[in-house]
């Protein structure tokens, strides 16, 4: 999971943040959604213009992946230490989980 998450889970702080997010997500299971219909889109009342998703030029995924030093399941693996987590502030909602 670590290479795909682009995060280094080597420190306690790096592990604590996702743990708090997961704890918050579990609290959402208690929300009653019995009478709530599924939302297909936040713009479901309007007209959405979609384009076809056909590759018309390029089609060079293999060539692009050669630029990566390492890949996992056809994803680039970022070098460790590229993302710095902001310090949790007392006012953030996740800090109260």
C-alpha positions as CSV (number, residue, x, y, z in Angstrom):
1,X,0.0,0.0,0.0
2,X,2.8,2.4,0.8
3,X,4.2,2.8,-2.8
4,X,0.7,3.4,-4.2
5,X,-0.2,5.9,-1.5
6,X,2.9,8.0,-2.2
7,X,3.5,8.2,1.5
8,X,6.2,6.9,3.9
9,X,4.6,5.0,6.8
10,X,7.9,4.8,8.7
11,X,6.9,7.2,11.4
12,X,4.2,7.1,14.1
13,X,2.8,10.4,12.8
14,X,2.5,9.1,9.3
15,X,0.5,6.1,10.5
16,X,-1.7,8.1,13.0
17,X,-3.2,10.3,10.3
18,X,-4.8,7.5,8.2
19,X,-5.8,5.8,11.4
20,X,-7.7,8.9,12.5
21,X,-9.3,9.2,9.0
22,X,-10.4,5.6,9.2
23,X,-11.9,6.1,12.6
24,X,-13.8,9.1,11.3
25,X,-15.1,7.1,8.4
26,X,-16.4,4.3,10.7
27,X,-18.5,6.9,12.5
28,X,-20.3,7.6,9.2
29,X,-21.7,4.0,9.3
30,X,-24.0,5.2,12.1
31,X,-25.7,7.8,9.7
32,X,-29.2,6.7,8.8
33,X,-29.4,6.5,5.0
34,X,-32.5,4.2,4.6
35,X,-34.7,6.8,2.9
36,X,-31.9,8.5,0.9
37,X,-31.7,7.7,-2.8
38,X,-28.3,7.3,-4.5
39,X,-26.9,10.4,-6.1
40,X,-25.5,9.7,-9.5
41,X,-24.0,13.2,-9.8
42,X,-24.1,16.5,-8.0
43,X,-25.3,17.9,-11.3
44,X,-28.0,15.2,-11.8
45,X,-30.7,17.9,-12.5
46,X,-28.7,19.4,-15.4
47,X,-27.5,18.2,-18.8
48,X,-24.0,16.7,-18.7
49,X,-22.1,16.7,-22.0
50,X,-19.7,13.8,-22.1
51,X,-17.1,13.2,-24.7
52,X,-16.1,9.8,-25.9
53,X,-13.1,8.3,-24.1
54,X,-11.2,7.0,-27.1
55,X,-7.5,7.3,-27.6
56,X,-6.9,9.1,-30.9
57,X,-3.2,9.7,-30.6
58,X,-0.4,8.6,-28.4
59,X,-1.4,5.4,-26.7
60,X,2.0,5.3,-25.2
61,X,1.5,4.1,-21.6
62,X,4.3,1.6,-21.8
63,X,6.7,4.3,-23.1
64,X,5.6,6.7,-20.3
65,X,6.1,4.0,-17.6
66,X,9.7,3.6,-18.8
67,X,10.3,7.1,-17.4
68,X,9.6,5.8,-13.9
69,X,12.4,4.2,-11.9
70,X,9.9,1.7,-10.5
71,X,6.2,1.0,-11.1
72,X,3.6,-1.1,-9.2
73,X,0.5,-2.4,-11.0
74,X,1.1,0.1,-13.8
75,X,1.3,3.1,-11.5
76,X,4.3,5.3,-11.0
77,X,6.1,5.0,-7.7
78,X,7.1,8.3,-6.3
79,X,10.4,8.7,-4.5
80,X,10.0,8.6,-0.7
81,X,9.8,11.9,1.1
82,X,8.1,13.8,-1.8
83,X,4.9,14.5,0.2
84,X,5.1,16.3,3.6
85,X,2.1,15.9,5.8
86,X,0.8,19.2,7.4
87,X,0.8,19.3,11.1
88,X,-2.6,18.4,12.6
89,X,-4.2,21.5,14.1
90,X,-6.6,21.3,17.1
91,X,-9.3,23.0,15.0
92,X,-9.3,20.2,12.3
93,X,-12.3,17.9,12.5
94,X,-10.2,14.7,12.3
95,X,-8.2,15.7,15.4
96,X,-11.4,15.1,17.5
97,X,-12.1,11.6,16.4
